[in-house]
Amino acid sequence: MDPFRKKIKASLEEMTRPGEFILLAVSGGPDSIALLRIMNELRESLKIRIAVAHFNHKARGADSDADEAFVVRTAQSLGVELVTDSADIKALLQNSATSFQETARRYRYEFLESSRDRLGATRIATGHNADDQAETLLINLLRGSGLRGLGGLTPLQETLIRPLAACSRADIMGYLNANDIEYMTDASNTDPSYVRNRVRSELLPTLETFNPNIKEVLARTASILRQDERALSALAETTLKKLSQGGEEEGRIVLDLKTFRKEESFLQSRLVWTLLRKLYGGGSRFSESHVDAALRLILKGENGQTVQLPKNKSLVIENANAVFYFESTQNKTANAEGVSMVWSVPGDLDWPAGECSFTSRLLPQPMPRIDPMCEACFDFDKVGSVLIVRCFQNGDVCNPLGMNGHKKLKDIFIDSKIPRNLRRTIPIVTTESGDIIWVYGLRISQGYCVDANTSTLLHLAGSKNYFKR
């Protein structure tokens, strides 16, 4: 057996057990085809079963269909069970702020997980290699990722395995060429509009002029950082047990505020992240903005203040505790004082005062006709994809459209003859950094409004007119 096959066999012996059923994600490209061919060769000696899964993103028209047809032929020629599915990702991206690659990845992994469940497979195997590892570390570094992102691609992650993680792209191509194995080439892998392609074709070659072995160095660095991440995760789990006051059987997680606030700052955000992951059963249903909002409330919030979280969950300060509820206890018709909600746009949000709900969408110019009592448009590039919706706070100021300088919201309410008992229920929409962009139904901010240079409009709409005449 040649060194390349030995390396993959050694990885599979660490990642699998005899009798396991592995679902292979096969795109038709060189990496996944090499993985399929070698795992097919080794399945008897490893005593494992394999099946092939292919997801067609419909992104390249006839070329995408040709990839699917090739994978079907290959699986049939090897006598391997096959499942396929497809989705028009570009069509799904309309009015969405997410990238093509992010959306494609989400749909692909949802397909893989559902196929694994349906077939009864124990693990999913992908063709990620050592070059992918180096590229991922650099991409996450450029994005300002934390330790988890800098750790890159984990070779063994719950039900997901990456048997080629220790193999270079050159090793893989050498195996395919030496054995005259056919594979498909994806033209989008050279498209410079994708960050990964530019990292691969521009950044890594530049770094190789400083260190010819930079890919191996980055892969090794990622491995070290993953070990550090595991150690800190274990510390966070242990600390959470110390802070927890119980209550999970009642649909909540209770933390002791005084003890939490004494922890080191590096650990505090990790504790919140770990807790939200526990609350949601994974990290895909919340973002860093939700972690930040929850952490701000835990560190500085006062009794009764609340942060609404995705999927109808909430964090409430209750006396000496921070209480995370599996299901929100916020009364939707109650006064909204103290509520602060993270709004990822485009997307929907329910405001817990007066049964008001919000929608958002992205639009091109020109600006549509709107009802200023419950709609507003902003420059999306200025506003960003994360907003905060909260109630009025003493001292709030904004820069109203058509006015030089700032004005207190209290004065805006007085000038508009808004009753005192209504002021605390009116939604105040801010940027993630806290700038007020919309006093719902009353004023929008000069600094974030649509102008001649706006390329993408963010249209916000509420379901309720608070000021019916």
C-alpha positions in Angstrom: 0.0 0.0 0.0 1.4 3.4 -1.0 2.1 6.2 1.6 -1.0 8.2 0.5 -3.4 5.3 1.1 -1.6 4.4 4.3 -2.1 7.9 5.6 -5.8 7.9 4.9 -6.3 4.4 6.3 -4.6 5.5 9.5 -6.9 8.5 9.8 -10.0 6.3 9.2 -8.9 3.8 11.8 -8.8 6.7 14.3 -12.1 8.2 13.2 -14.3 5.1 12.7 -15.1 1.8 14.3 -15.8 -1.6 12.6 -19.5 -1.8 11.6 -20.0 1.9 11.1 -22.0 3.3 8.1 -20.3 6.4 6.6 -22.1 8.8 4.3 -19.6 10.5 1.9 -20.3 14.0 0.7 -19.2 13.9 -3.0 -19.3 16.9 -5.2 -17.5 15.3 -8.1 -14.3 17.4 -7.6 -10.9 15.9 -7.1 -10.9 15.8 -3.2 -14.3 14.1 -2.8 -13.6 11.7 -5.7 -10.3 10.7 -4.1 -12.0 10.2 -0.8 -14.7 8.0 -2.4 -12.3 5.9 -4.4 -10.0 5.1 -1.4 -12.8 4.5 1.1 -14.4 2.2 -1.4 -11.0 0.3 -1.6 -10.7 0.2 2.2 -14.3 -0.5 3.3 -13.8 -4.3 3.6 -10.5 -4.1 5.5 -12.0 -1.4 7.8 -15.3 -3.3 8.0 -17.4 -0.2 7.3 -20.3 0.5 5.0 -20.4 3.6 2.7 -22.9 5.6 0.7 -22.6 8.7 -1.4 -24.6 12.0 -1.0 -24.5 14.7 -3.7 -26.2 18.1 -3.4 -26.7 20.1 -6.6 -26.6 23.9 -5.9 -27.9 24.7 -9.5 -25.4 27.6 -9.5 -23.7 26.8 -12.8 -26.5 25.6 -15.0 -25.6 22.7 -17.2 -22.2 22.3 -15.5 -23.9 21.7 -12.1 -26.1 19.1 -13.7 -23.1 17.5 -15.4 -21.4 17.2 -11.9 -24.4 15.4 -10.6 -24.6 13.1 -13.5 -20.9 12.3 -13.1 -21.3 11.5 -9.4 -24.3 9.3 -10.2 -22.3 7.3 -12.8 -19.3 7.0 -10.5 -21.4 5.7 -7.6 -23.2 3.2 -9.8 -20.0 1.9 -11.3 -18.7 1.2 -7.8 -21.9 -0.3 -6.6 -22.3 2.3 -3.8 -25.7 3.5 -2.6 -26.5 7.1 -3.6 -28.7 9.9 -2.5 -29.1 13.3 -4.2 -31.0 16.5 -3.8 -30.9 20.0 -5.2 -31.9 23.7 -4.6 -31.6 26.8 -6.7 -29.4 28.7 -4.2 -29.2 31.9 -6.3 -33.0 32.1 -6.3 -33.1 31.6 -2.6 -30.7 34.5 -2.1 -33.1 37.1 -3.3 -33.7 39.7 -0.6 -31.1 38.0 1.6 -28.0 39.5 3.1 -26.2 36.2 3.4 -23.6 35.2 0.8 -24.0 32.4 -1.8 -21.4 30.3 -0.1 -22.9 30.6 3.4 -26.4 29.8 2.1 -25.1 26.9 -0.1 -23.2 25.4 2.9 -26.3 25.6 5.1 -28.5 23.8 2.6 -25.8 21.3 1.8 -25.3 20.3 5.5 -29.0 20.2 6.2 -29.3 17.7 3.3 -26.3 15.7 4.6 -27.7 15.5 8.1 -31.2 14.6 7.0 -29.8 11.9 4.6 -27.7 10.5 7.4 -30.7 10.2 9.6 -32.8 8.7 6.8 -30.2 6.1 5.8 -29.2 5.3 9.4 -25.6 6.3 8.8 -23.4 6.9 11.8 -21.1 9.6 10.3 -20.6 12.0 7.4 -17.3 12.2 5.7 -16.1 15.2 3.6 -13.1 15.7 1.4 -11.5 18.7 3.2 -7.7 18.6 3.1 -4.7 20.3 4.6 -4.7 23.1 2.1 -8.4 23.8 3.0 -7.2 24.0 6.6 -4.6 26.6 5.9 -7.0 28.6 3.8 -9.7 28.5 6.4 -7.4 29.7 9.1 -6.4 32.7 7.0 -10.0 33.5 6.0 -11.1 33.4 9.6 -8.1 35.6 10.7 -9.1 38.2 8.1 -12.6 38.2 9.4 -11.4 38.8 13.0 -12.5 35.3 14.2 -11.9 34.1 17.7 -10.0 31.0 18.8 -12.7 28.6 17.6 -12.5 30.0 14.0 -8.7 30.1 14.0 -8.7 26.4 14.9 -10.0 25.9 11.4 -11.6 22.6 10.3 -11.7 19.9 13.0 -10.8 16.4 11.6 -13.2 14.7 13.9 -16.3 16.7 15.0 -19.2 14.7 16.5 -20.7 12.9 13.5 -18.5 14.7 10.9 -15.1 13.3 9.9 -12.5 14.6 7.5 -10.2 11.7 6.6 -8.1 13.8 4.1 -7.3 16.5 6.7 -3.6 15.5 6.9 -3.2 15.2 3.1 -2.1 18.1 0.8 -3.9 19.0 -2.4 -0.8 18.0 -4.2 -0.9 14.6 -2.6 -4.5 14.2 -3.7 -3.8 15.2 -7.3 -0.8 12.9 -7.4 -3.0 10.0 -6.4 -5.7 10.8 -9.0 -3.2 11.3 -11.8 -1.2 8.2 -11.0 -4.3 6.1 -11.1 -5.9 7.9 -14.1 -9.0 8.6 -12.1 -11.5 11.0 -13.7 -13.0 13.9 -11.7 -14.9 17.2 -12.4 -13.5 20.7 -12.4 -15.6 23.5 -10.9 -14.9 26.8 -12.7 -16.1 28.8 -9.7 -13.0 27.6 -7.8 -11.1 30.2 -9.8 -13.6 33.0 -9.5 -11.8 35.9 -7.7 -15.1 37.3 -6.3 -14.9 34.5 -3.6 -12.6 35.2 -0.8 -11.3 31.6 -0.5 -10.2 31.7 -4.1 -8.2 34.9 -3.7 -6.6 33.5 -0.5 -5.7 30.4 -2.5 -4.4 32.2 -5.6 -3.0 35.4 -4.2 -2.4 35.4 -0.5 -0.9 31.9 0.0 1.6 32.2 -2.9 2.7 35.5 -1.4 3.2 33.9 2.0 5.1 31.1 0.4 7.8 33.6 -0.6 8.4 34.1 3.2 8.1 30.4 4.1 7.7 27.7 1.4 6.1 25.4 4.0 3.5 28.0 5.0 0.6 25.6 4.4 2.0 23.0 6.8 2.8 25.7 9.3 -0.7 27.0 9.2 -2.2 23.6 9.4 0.0 22.8 12.5 -1.0 26.2 14.0 -4.6 25.4 13.6 -4.1 22.1 15.3 -2.5 23.8 18.3 -5.3 26.3 18.5 -7.9 23.6 18.4 -6.2 22.0 21.5 -6.3 25.4 23.3 -10.0 25.7 22.3 -10.8 22.3 23.7 -9.1 23.2 27.0 -10.9 26.5 27.3 -14.2 24.8 26.4 -13.7 22.3 29.2 -12.9 25.2 31.6 -16.1 26.9 30.6 -18.2 23.8 31.2 -16.7 23.3 34.6 -17.2 27.0 35.5 -20.8 26.9 34.3 -21.5 24.0 36.7 -20.2 26.2 39.5 -22.3 29.2 38.5 -25.5 27.4 37.7 -28.3 27.5 40.3 -30.3 24.7 38.6 -33.7 25.1 37.1 -33.1 23.2 33.8 -36.0 20.9 34.5 -38.2 24.0 34.7 -37.2 25.2 31.3 -34.5 27.7 32.4 -30.8 28.1 33.3 -30.1 30.2 36.3 -26.6 31.8 36.9 -25.4 33.6 40.0 -24.6 37.2 38.9 -22.2 38.1 41.6 -20.0 35.0 41.0 -20.2 35.5 37.2 -19.1 39.1 37.3 -15.9 38.1 39.3 -14.8 35.7 36.5 -12.0 36.8 34.2 -13.2 38.8 31.1 -11.8 36.3 28.6 -13.9 33.6 30.2 -17.1 35.6 30.6 -18.0 35.7 26.8 -17.0 32.1 26.5 -19.4 31.2 29.3 -22.3 33.0 27.6 -21.4 31.3 24.3 -21.3 27.9 25.9 -24.5 28.5 27.7 -26.3 29.6 24.5 -25.0 26.6 22.7 -26.4 24.5 25.5 -29.7 26.4 25.2 -30.0 25.9 21.5 -28.4 22.5 21.2 -25.7 23.9 18.9 -24.1 27.1 17.6 -26.0 27.7 14.4 -29.1 29.4 15.7 -27.5 32.4 17.3 -24.7 34.8 16.5 -21.9 36.8 18.2 -24.3 39.7 18.4 -26.6 37.7 20.6 -23.6 36.7 22.8 -22.6 40.3 23.1 -26.2 41.5 23.9 -26.5 38.8 26.6 -23.1 39.5 28.1 -23.8 43.3 28.3 -27.0 42.6 30.2 -25.4 40.1 32.6 -22.5 42.5 33.4 -24.5 45.8 33.6 -28.2 45.0 33.6 -30.5 45.8 36.4 -33.4 43.8 37.9 -36.2 43.2 35.5 -34.2 44.0 32.3 -34.5 41.5 29.4 -32.9 40.5 26.2 -35.0 38.6 23.7 -33.1 35.9 21.9 -33.8 33.9 18.7 -36.5 31.2 18.7 -38.5 32.8 21.5 -35.9 32.4 24.2 -34.9 35.2 26.6 -32.5 36.3 29.2 -33.9 38.1 32.3 -32.1 39.7 35.2 -34.0 38.5 38.3 -32.6 39.9 41.5 -29.2 38.3 42.0 -29.5 36.0 39.0 -29.3 35.9 35.3 -32.0 33.6 34.0 -32.0 32.1 30.5 -35.5 30.9 29.6 -35.9 28.1 27.0 -39.2 29.8 26.1 -39.7 33.5 26.5 -41.8 34.5 29.5 -42.3 38.0 28.1 -45.9 39.0 27.9 -46.4 40.4 24.4 -49.0 42.9 25.5 -46.9 44.1 28.5 -44.9 47.3 28.7 -41.6 46.9 26.9 -39.5 48.8 29.4 -36.1 47.1 29.8 -36.4 44.9 26.7 -33.6 44.9 24.2 -33.8 42.6 21.2 -31.2 41.7 18.6 -32.7 41.9 15.0 -30.8 40.2 12.2 -31.8 41.8 8.9 -33.3 40.9 6.5 -35.6 38.9 8.8 -38.6 39.2 11.1 -39.0 40.2 14.7 -41.8 40.3 17.3 -41.8 43.4 19.6 -43.4 42.5 23.0 -45.5 45.7 23.3 -48.9 46.1 21.8 -48.5 42.9 19.7 -46.4 44.6 17.1 -44.2 42.6 14.6 -41.6 43.7 12.2 -40.4 42.6 8.8 -37.3 43.7 6.8 -36.2 43.2 3.3 -33.4 44.4 0.9 -34.4 46.5 -2.1 -32.7 48.2 -5.0 -33.2 51.9 -5.9 -35.5 53.7 -6.4 -37.0 54.1 -2.9 -40.7 52.8 -2.8 -43.6 54.7 -1.5 -44.0 54.0 2.3 -46.3 54.8 5.2 -44.1 56.8 7.6 -46.3 55.8 10.5 -45.1 52.2 10.3 -42.4 51.9 7.6 -38.9 53.3 6.9 -36.1 52.9 4.5 -32.3 53.1 5.2 -29.0 52.7 3.5 -28.2 49.1 4.2 -24.4 49.6 3.8 -24.5 52.2 6.5 -26.8 50.4 8.9 -25.4 46.9 8.7 -27.1 43.5 9.1 -27.6 43.6 12.9 -30.0 46.0 14.6 -31.1 46.4 18.2 -34.7 47.1 19.1 -35.3 48.5 22.5 -37.5 50.8 24.5 -36.9 54.5 25.2 -34.2 55.3 27.8 -33.6 58.5 29.7 -31.1 60.7 27.9 -31.7 59.2 24.4 -30.8 61.5 21.5 -31.0 61.2 17.8 -30.2 63.3 14.7 -33.6 63.6 13.0 -33.8 63.8 9.2 -34.0 67.5 8.1 -32.5 68.9 11.3 -29.0 70.0 12.1 -27.6 68.5 15.3 -29.2 66.2 17.8 -32.4 66.3 19.7 -33.5 64.5 22.8 -36.2 61.8 22.3 -38.0 63.2 25.3 -38.4 66.5 23.4 -39.5 64.7 20.3 -42.2 62.9 22.3 -43.3 66.1 23.9 -43.5 68.0 20.6 -45.4 65.1 19.1 -47.8 65.0 22.1 -47.1 61.4 22.8 -48.6 60.3 26.2 -46.2 59.3 28.9 -47.7 55.8 29.2 -47.0 55.2 25.5 -43.4 56.4 25.4 -42.0 53.2 27.0 -43.7 50.9 24.5 -42.6 52.7 21.3 -39.8 50.6 19.6 -36.5 52.4 19.2 -34.3 50.9 16.5 -30.5 51.3 16.7 -27.4 50.1 14.9 -25.4 47.4 16.6 -23.1 50.1 18.0 -26.1 52.0 19.6 -26.9 54.8 17.1 -30.6 55.5 17.0 -31.8 55.2 13.4 -35.6 55.1 13.8 -38.0 56.3 16.5 -40.8 54.1 15.2 -43.5 56.1 13.5 -41.9 59.5 14.4 -38.4 60.1 13.2 -35.5 58.6 11.2 -31.9 59.5 11.5 -30.2 61.8 9.1 -27.0 59.8 9.1 -28.5 56.5 7.9 -31.2 57.7 5.4 -31.3 56.8 1.7 -29.5 59.2 -0.6 -28.2 59.3 -4.2 -25.2 57.1 -3.3 -27.3 54.3 -1.7 -27.0 51.0 -3.6 -29.1 48.7 -1.4 -32.1 49.9 0.6 -33.1 48.3 3.9 -36.9 48.5 4.2 -38.3 48.1 7.7 -42.0 47.7 8.4 -44.0 47.3 11.5 -47.5 45.9 11.8 -48.9 48.5 14.1 -49.6 52.2 13.9 -49.1 53.6 17.4 -50.3 57.1 16.6 -53.7 56.7 14.8 -55.3 60.0 14.6 
